[in-house]
Amino acid sequence: MTDETSDPIDKVKEELDSYAAKIKETMTKAVMMNIELAQTVKNYTEDFAVHARDLSLSFLPEKLQQHVINMNKEALRAIIAVLEEGVNTLERPGNKEEASASETPEKTESAS
C-alpha cells in the first residue's frame, strides 16, 4: 500500500494541487484587499467632494459651483472604475461606445 501512495506522479499532482490552492487563497485575499481599498478611497473621495462643495465653493456663483461638482463626480467615477474594474484607458467610463461610434464617421469623411 505504501508503494501506491508514494507514486511520484501522484505526489507531484498533490503538490501542484496544494500550490494551486495557495495561489487561489492569496489571490482571493488580494482581491478582497483591493475591494476594501476601493471602498476606502471611494468613501474618502466622496467625503472630500462634499466638504469641498460645502466649504470651498460657497463663495462661487451657483453655475460654477454646479460645474465643479459635476467635475468631481466624473473624477470619482473614473477613480472607482480604475479601482474596481482595473480600467486601463483614459476614456471616460461608459463613453467607449460613444467614442468609437463618433470616430467611425470622421474616418469615413476623411477617407473621401
Secondary structure, 3 states (H helix, E strand, C coil): CHHHHCCHHHHHHHHHHHHHHHHHHHHHHHHHHHHHHHHHHHHHHHHHHHHHHHHHCCCCCHHHHHHHHHHHHHHHHHHHHHHHHCCCCCCCCCCHHHHHHHHHHHHHHHHC
